[in-house]
Amino acid sequence: MLPFNLRMRLPTITKAGVGGLRIAMTRSLGAFVGRAIPVVGVVLLSKDAILIMRNTVVSYNRIVKPEDRVL
């Protein structure tokens, strides 16, 4: 999809063996983007889950009596 080769090498995260991760360098823009998108997705998903949990606890604590509050 992105057959562009770059002058400098870009770091990408790849699997190396059983359960291991390693950083490999690539000059292919397509490989860099293709390997970076899942990492960005996991970061955004984690951020959303944390915000949902935090807002749920805050909303719950506003509704209930003081002795029933959590965290």
Backbone atoms as SQL, in Angstrom:
CREATE TABLE atoms (id INTEGER PRIMARY KEY, chain TEXT, resi INTEGER, resn TEXT, atom TEXT, x REAL, y REAL, z REAL);
INSERT INTO atoms VALUES
  (1, 'A', 1, 'MET', 'N', 0.816, -1.188, 0.000),
  (2, 'A', 1, 'MET', 'CA', 0.000, 0.000, 0.000),
  (3, 'A', 1, 'MET', 'C', 0.867, 1.263, 0.000),
  (4, 'A', 2, 'LEU', 'N', 1.865, 1.276, 0.847),
  (5, 'A', 2, 'LEU', 'CA', 2.764, 2.428, 0.903),
  (6, 'A', 2, 'LEU', 'C', 4.172, 1.964, 0.535),
  (7, 'A', 3, 'PRO', 'N', 4.466, 1.877, -0.752),
  (8, 'A', 3, 'PRO', 'CA', 5.757, 1.319, -1.164),
  (9, 'A', 3, 'PRO', 'C', 6.908, 2.325, -1.128),
  (10, 'A', 4, 'PHE', 'N', 6.834, 3.298, -0.234),
  (11, 'A', 4, 'PHE', 'CA', 7.873, 4.319, -0.174),
  (12, 'A', 4, 'PHE', 'C', 9.016, 3.852, 0.717),
  (13, 'A', 5, 'ASN', 'N', 10.228, 4.056, 0.261),
  (14, 'A', 5, 'ASN', 'CA', 11.404, 3.772, 1.083),
  (15, 'A', 5, 'ASN', 'C', 11.962, 5.089, 1.589),
  (16, 'A', 6, 'LEU', 'N', 12.333, 5.101, 2.848),
  (17, 'A', 6, 'LEU', 'CA', 12.828, 6.311, 3.485),
  (18, 'A', 6, 'LEU', 'C', 14.338, 6.263, 3.619),
  (19, 'A', 7, 'ARG', 'N', 14.939, 7.423, 3.806),
  (20, 'A', 7, 'ARG', 'CA', 16.389, 7.483, 4.009),
  (21, 'A', 7, 'ARG', 'C', 16.773, 6.975, 5.391),
  (22, 'A', 8, 'MET', 'N', 16.003, 7.396, 6.389),
  (23, 'A', 8, 'MET', 'CA', 16.325, 6.966, 7.751),
  (24, 'A', 8, 'MET', 'C', 15.505, 5.739, 8.125),
  (25, 'A', 9, 'ARG', 'N', 15.993, 4.994, 9.086),
  (26, 'A', 9, 'ARG', 'CA', 15.310, 3.781, 9.522),
  (27, 'A', 9, 'ARG', 'C', 14.380, 4.117, 10.683),
  (28, 'A', 10, 'LEU', 'N', 13.198, 3.534, 10.660),
  (29, 'A', 10, 'LEU', 'CA', 12.199, 3.774, 11.693),
  (30, 'A', 10, 'LEU', 'C', 12.054, 2.531, 12.573),
  (31, 'A', 11, 'PRO', 'N', 11.858, 2.715, 13.892),
  (32, 'A', 11, 'PRO', 'CA', 11.711, 1.553, 14.777),
  (33, 'A', 11, 'PRO', 'C', 10.300, 0.967, 14.700),
  (34, 'A', 12, 'THR', 'N', 10.204, -0.345, 14.693),
  (35, 'A', 12, 'THR', 'CA', 8.919, -1.036, 14.744),
  (36, 'A', 12, 'THR', 'C', 9.008, -2.151, 15.773),
  (37, 'A', 13, 'ILE', 'N', 7.870, -2.477, 16.370),
  (38, 'A', 13, 'ILE', 'CA', 7.817, -3.561, 17.348),
  (39, 'A', 13, 'ILE', 'C', 7.396, -4.829, 16.624),
  (40, 'A', 14, 'THR', 'N', 8.185, -5.886, 16.773),
  (41, 'A', 14, 'THR', 'CA', 7.868, -7.165, 16.140),
  (42, 'A', 14, 'THR', 'C', 7.941, -8.272, 17.184),
  (43, 'A', 15, 'LYS', 'N', 7.316, -9.401, 16.868),
  (44, 'A', 15, 'LYS', 'CA', 7.400, -10.566, 17.755),
  (45, 'A', 15, 'LYS', 'C', 8.686, -11.316, 17.457),
  (46, 'A', 16, 'ALA', 'N', 9.337, -11.763, 18.508),
  (47, 'A', 16, 'ALA', 'CA', 10.558, -12.551, 18.353),
  (48, 'A', 16, 'ALA', 'C', 10.451, -13.781, 19.232),
  (49, 'A', 17, 'GLY', 'N', 10.092, -14.876, 18.648),
  (50, 'A', 17, 'GLY', 'CA', 10.011, -16.116, 19.413),
  (51, 'A', 17, 'GLY', 'C', 8.731, -16.222, 20.218),
  (52, 'A', 18, 'VAL', 'N', 8.794, -17.011, 21.274),
  (53, 'A', 18, 'VAL', 'CA', 7.625, -17.298, 22.090),
  (54, 'A', 18, 'VAL', 'C', 7.371, -16.148, 23.064),
  (55, 'A', 19, 'GLY', 'N', 6.348, -15.362, 22.807),
  (56, 'A', 19, 'GLY', 'CA', 5.936, -14.305, 23.721),
  (57, 'A', 19, 'GLY', 'C', 6.889, -13.137, 23.854),
  (58, 'A', 20, 'GLY', 'N', 7.925, -13.087, 23.074),
  (59, 'A', 20, 'GLY', 'CA', 8.885, -12.002, 23.188),
  (60, 'A', 20, 'GLY', 'C', 8.640, -10.911, 22.163),
  (61, 'A', 21, 'LEU', 'N', 9.020, -9.716, 22.505),
  (62, 'A', 21, 'LEU', 'CA', 8.932, -8.594, 21.578),
  (63, 'A', 21, 'LEU', 'C', 10.333, -8.074, 21.320),
  (64, 'A', 22, 'ARG', 'N', 10.509, -7.554, 20.135),
  (65, 'A', 22, 'ARG', 'CA', 11.801, -6.962, 19.837),
  (66, 'A', 22, 'ARG', 'C', 11.584, -5.766, 18.933),
  (67, 'A', 23, 'ILE', 'N', 12.509, -4.852, 18.952),
  (68, 'A', 23, 'ILE', 'CA', 12.420, -3.659, 18.118),
  (69, 'A', 23, 'ILE', 'C', 13.284, -3.884, 16.887),
  (70, 'A', 24, 'ALA', 'N', 12.650, -3.769, 15.731),
  (71, 'A', 24, 'ALA', 'CA', 13.353, -3.921, 14.462),
  (72, 'A', 24, 'ALA', 'C', 13.287, -2.589, 13.726),
  (73, 'A', 25, 'MET', 'N', 14.294, -2.305, 12.974),
  (74, 'A', 25, 'MET', 'CA', 14.342, -1.066, 12.199),
  (75, 'A', 25, 'MET', 'C', 13.938, -1.361, 10.754),
  (76, 'A', 26, 'THR', 'N', 13.163, -0.448, 10.165),
  (77, 'A', 26, 'THR', 'CA', 12.737, -0.626, 8.783),
  (78, 'A', 26, 'THR', 'C', 12.774, 0.706, 8.053),
  (79, 'A', 27, 'ARG', 'N', 12.976, 0.643, 6.765),
  (80, 'A', 27, 'ARG', 'CA', 12.939, 1.842, 5.933),
  (81, 'A', 27, 'ARG', 'C', 11.638, 1.947, 5.152),
  (82, 'A', 28, 'SER', 'N', 10.822, 0.920, 5.231),
  (83, 'A', 28, 'SER', 'CA', 9.557, 0.894, 4.504),
  (84, 'A', 28, 'SER', 'C', 8.483, 1.630, 5.309),
  (85, 'A', 29, 'LEU', 'N', 7.891, 2.637, 4.706),
  (86, 'A', 29, 'LEU', 'CA', 6.850, 3.405, 5.376),
  (87, 'A', 29, 'LEU', 'C', 5.619, 2.537, 5.630),
  (88, 'A', 30, 'GLY', 'N', 5.288, 1.655, 4.698),
  (89, 'A', 30, 'GLY', 'CA', 4.139, 0.771, 4.859),
  (90, 'A', 30, 'GLY', 'C', 4.293, -0.165, 6.042),
  (91, 'A', 31, 'ALA', 'N', 5.472, -0.731, 6.210),
  (92, 'A', 31, 'ALA', 'CA', 5.725, -1.628, 7.342),
  (93, 'A', 31, 'ALA', 'C', 5.642, -0.865, 8.660),
  (94, 'A', 32, 'PHE', 'N', 6.174, 0.341, 8.689),
  (95, 'A', 32, 'PHE', 'CA', 6.137, 1.152, 9.906),
  (96, 'A', 32, 'PHE', 'C', 4.700, 1.481, 10.305),
  (97, 'A', 33, 'VAL', 'N', 3.901, 1.942, 9.352),
  (98, 'A', 33, 'VAL', 'CA', 2.509, 2.303, 9.639),
  (99, 'A', 33, 'VAL', 'C', 1.706, 1.064, 10.021),
  (100, 'A', 34, 'GLY', 'N', 1.894, -0.027, 9.285),
  (101, 'A', 34, 'GLY', 'CA', 1.158, -1.255, 9.561),
  (102, 'A', 34, 'GLY', 'C', 1.449, -1.841, 10.926),
  (103, 'A', 35, 'ARG', 'N', 2.647, -1.677, 11.412),
  (104, 'A', 35, 'ARG', 'CA', 3.002, -2.203, 12.735),
  (105, 'A', 35, 'ARG', 'C', 2.684, -1.215, 13.847),
  (106, 'A', 36, 'ALA', 'N', 2.558, 0.069, 13.534),
  (107, 'A', 36, 'ALA', 'CA', 2.290, 1.075, 14.559),
  (108, 'A', 36, 'ALA', 'C', 0.803, 1.197, 14.877),
  (109, 'A', 37, 'ILE', 'N', -0.067, 0.952, 13.906),
  (110, 'A', 37, 'ILE', 'CA', -1.503, 1.142, 14.113),
  (111, 'A', 37, 'ILE', 'C', -2.053, 0.261, 15.238),
  (112, 'A', 38, 'PRO', 'N', -1.722, -1.029, 15.327),
  (113, 'A', 38, 'PRO', 'CA', -2.246, -1.821, 16.456),
  (114, 'A', 38, 'PRO', 'C', -1.777, -1.312, 17.819),
  (115, 'A', 39, 'VAL', 'N', -0.565, -0.817, 17.900),
  (116, 'A', 39, 'VAL', 'CA', -0.043, -0.292, 19.170),
  (117, 'A', 39, 'VAL', 'C', -0.831, 0.946, 19.573),
  (118, 'A', 40, 'VAL', 'N', -1.091, 1.829, 18.623),
  (119, 'A', 40, 'VAL', 'CA', -1.875, 3.033, 18.899),
  (120, 'A', 40, 'VAL', 'C', -3.288, 2.645, 19.327),
  (121, 'A', 41, 'GLY', 'N', -3.858, 1.638, 18.694),
  (122, 'A', 41, 'GLY', 'CA', -5.194, 1.170, 19.057),
  (123, 'A', 41, 'GLY', 'C', -5.264, 0.648, 20.477),
  (124, 'A', 42, 'VAL', 'N', -4.261, -0.103, 20.891),
  (125, 'A', 42, 'VAL', 'CA', -4.232, -0.635, 22.262),
  (126, 'A', 42, 'VAL', 'C', -4.108, 0.501, 23.268),
  (127, 'A', 43, 'VAL', 'N', -3.306, 1.493, 22.970),
  (128, 'A', 43, 'VAL', 'CA', -3.143, 2.639, 23.875),
  (129, 'A', 43, 'VAL', 'C', -4.466, 3.394, 24.011),
  (130, 'A', 44, 'LEU', 'N', -5.141, 3.653, 22.896),
  (131, 'A', 44, 'LEU', 'CA', -6.414, 4.372, 22.945),
  (132, 'A', 44, 'LEU', 'C', -7.493, 3.559, 23.659),
  (133, 'A', 45, 'LEU', 'N', -7.535, 2.265, 23.423),
  (134, 'A', 45, 'LEU', 'CA', -8.502, 1.401, 24.099),
  (135, 'A', 45, 'LEU', 'C', -8.270, 1.399, 25.606),
  (136, 'A', 46, 'SER', 'N', -7.019, 1.342, 26.026),
  (137, 'A', 46, 'SER', 'CA', -6.689, 1.366, 27.456),
  (138, 'A', 46, 'SER', 'C', -7.097, 2.688, 28.088),
  (139, 'A', 47, 'LYS', 'N', -6.824, 3.779, 27.394),
  (140, 'A', 47, 'LYS', 'CA', -7.197, 5.102, 27.901),
  (141, 'A', 47, 'LYS', 'C', -8.707, 5.210, 28.062),
  (142, 'A', 48, 'ASP', 'N', -9.459, 4.742, 27.066),
  (143, 'A', 48, 'ASP', 'CA', -10.918, 4.788, 27.137),
  (144, 'A', 48, 'ASP', 'C', -11.447, 3.945, 28.290),
  (145, 'A', 49, 'ALA', 'N', -10.895, 2.753, 28.488),
  (146, 'A', 49, 'ALA', 'CA', -11.348, 1.881, 29.574),
  (147, 'A', 49, 'ALA', 'C', -11.096, 2.528, 30.933),
  (148, 'A', 50, 'ILE', 'N', -9.951, 3.154, 31.104),
  (149, 'A', 50, 'ILE', 'CA', -9.627, 3.822, 32.369),
  (150, 'A', 50, 'ILE', 'C', -10.572, 4.989, 32.620),
  (151, 'A', 51, 'LEU', 'N', -10.853, 5.787, 31.583),
  (152, 'A', 51, 'LEU', 'CA', -11.768, 6.917, 31.751),
  (153, 'A', 51, 'LEU', 'C', -13.184, 6.451, 32.078),
  (154, 'A', 52, 'ILE', 'N', -13.641, 5.384, 31.434),
  (155, 'A', 52, 'ILE', 'CA', -14.981, 4.858, 31.714),
  (156, 'A', 52, 'ILE', 'C', -15.070, 4.378, 33.158),
  (157, 'A', 53, 'MET', 'N', -14.060, 3.643, 33.618),
  (158, 'A', 53, 'MET', 'CA', -14.072, 3.161, 35.005),
  (159, 'A', 53, 'MET', 'C', -14.059, 4.321, 35.996),
  (160, 'A', 54, 'ARG', 'N', -13.215, 5.312, 35.746),
  (161, 'A', 54, 'ARG', 'CA', -13.108, 6.455, 36.649),
  (162, 'A', 54, 'ARG', 'C', -14.422, 7.230, 36.707),
  (163, 'A', 55, 'ASN', 'N', -15.005, 7.504, 35.547),
  (164, 'A', 55, 'ASN', 'CA', -16.255, 8.259, 35.510),
  (165, 'A', 55, 'ASN', 'C', -17.409, 7.476, 36.134),
  (166, 'A', 56, 'THR', 'N', -17.400, 6.156, 35.998),
  (167, 'A', 56, 'THR', 'CA', -18.434, 5.329, 36.622),
  (168, 'A', 56, 'THR', 'C', -18.346, 5.416, 38.139),
  (169, 'A', 57, 'VAL', 'N', -17.154, 5.334, 38.678),
  (170, 'A', 57, 'VAL', 'CA', -16.973, 5.423, 40.132),
  (171, 'A', 57, 'VAL', 'C', -17.371, 6.802, 40.636),
  (172, 'A', 58, 'VAL', 'N', -16.985, 7.847, 39.929),
  (173, 'A', 58, 'VAL', 'CA', -17.331, 9.210, 40.347),
  (174, 'A', 58, 'VAL', 'C', -18.846, 9.401, 40.325),
  (175, 'A', 59, 'SER', 'N', -19.508, 8.936, 39.271),
  (176, 'A', 59, 'SER', 'CA', -20.967, 9.065, 39.175),
  (177, 'A', 59, 'SER', 'C', -21.662, 8.268, 40.279),
  (178, 'A', 60, 'TYR', 'N', -21.197, 7.063, 40.527),
  (179, 'A', 60, 'TYR', 'CA', -21.780, 6.224, 41.580),
  (180, 'A', 60, 'TYR', 'C', -21.629, 6.899, 42.939),
  (181, 'A', 61, 'ASN', 'N', -20.453, 7.436, 43.208),
  (182, 'A', 61, 'ASN', 'CA', -20.202, 8.075, 44.501),
  (183, 'A', 61, 'ASN', 'C', -21.053, 9.326, 44.695),
  (184, 'A', 62, 'ARG', 'N', -21.435, 9.993, 43.613),
  (185, 'A', 62, 'ARG', 'CA', -22.306, 11.158, 43.722),
  (186, 'A', 62, 'ARG', 'C', -23.740, 10.765, 44.078),
  (187, 'A', 63, 'ILE', 'N', -24.154, 9.576, 43.674),
  (188, 'A', 63, 'ILE', 'CA', -25.538, 9.134, 43.859),
  (189, 'A', 63, 'ILE', 'C', -25.776, 8.532, 45.244),
  (190, 'A', 64, 'VAL', 'N', -24.848, 7.730, 45.734),
  (191, 'A', 64, 'VAL', 'CA', -25.087, 6.945, 46.952),
  (192, 'A', 64, 'VAL', 'C', -24.779, 7.737, 48.220),
  (193, 'A', 65, 'LYS', 'N', -25.185, 7.154, 49.350),
  (194, 'A', 65, 'LYS', 'CA', -24.898, 7.750, 50.654),
  (195, 'A', 65, 'LYS', 'C', -23.390, 7.694, 50.919),
  (196, 'A', 66, 'PRO', 'N', -22.872, 8.587, 51.748),
  (197, 'A', 66, 'PRO', 'CA', -21.423, 8.621, 52.007),
  (198, 'A', 66, 'PRO', 'C', -20.839, 7.303, 52.510),
  (199, 'A', 67, 'GLU', 'N', -21.586, 6.537, 53.291),
  (200, 'A', 67, 'GLU', 'CA', -21.032, 5.280, 53.805),
  (201, 'A', 67, 'GLU', 'C', -20.980, 4.181, 52.752),
  (202, 'A', 68, 'ASP', 'N', -21.662, 4.362, 51.619),
  (203, 'A', 68, 'ASP', 'CA', -21.668, 3.356, 50.555),
  (204, 'A', 68, 'ASP', 'C', -20.679, 3.663, 49.426),
  (205, 'A', 69, 'ARG', 'N', -19.943, 4.730, 49.564),
  (206, 'A', 69, 'ARG', 'CA', -19.022, 5.132, 48.494),
  (207, 'A', 69, 'ARG', 'C', -17.855, 4.159, 48.361),
  (208, 'A', 70, 'VAL', 'N', -17.338, 4.066, 47.135),
  (209, 'A', 70, 'VAL', 'CA', -16.177, 3.214, 46.864),
  (210, 'A', 70, 'VAL', 'C', -14.985, 4.084, 46.505),
  (211, 'A', 71, 'LEU', 'N', -13.823, 3.538, 46.722),
  (212, 'A', 71, 'LEU', 'CA', -12.543, 4.207, 46.448),
  (213, 'A', 71, 'LEU', 'C', -12.535, 5.585, 47.038);
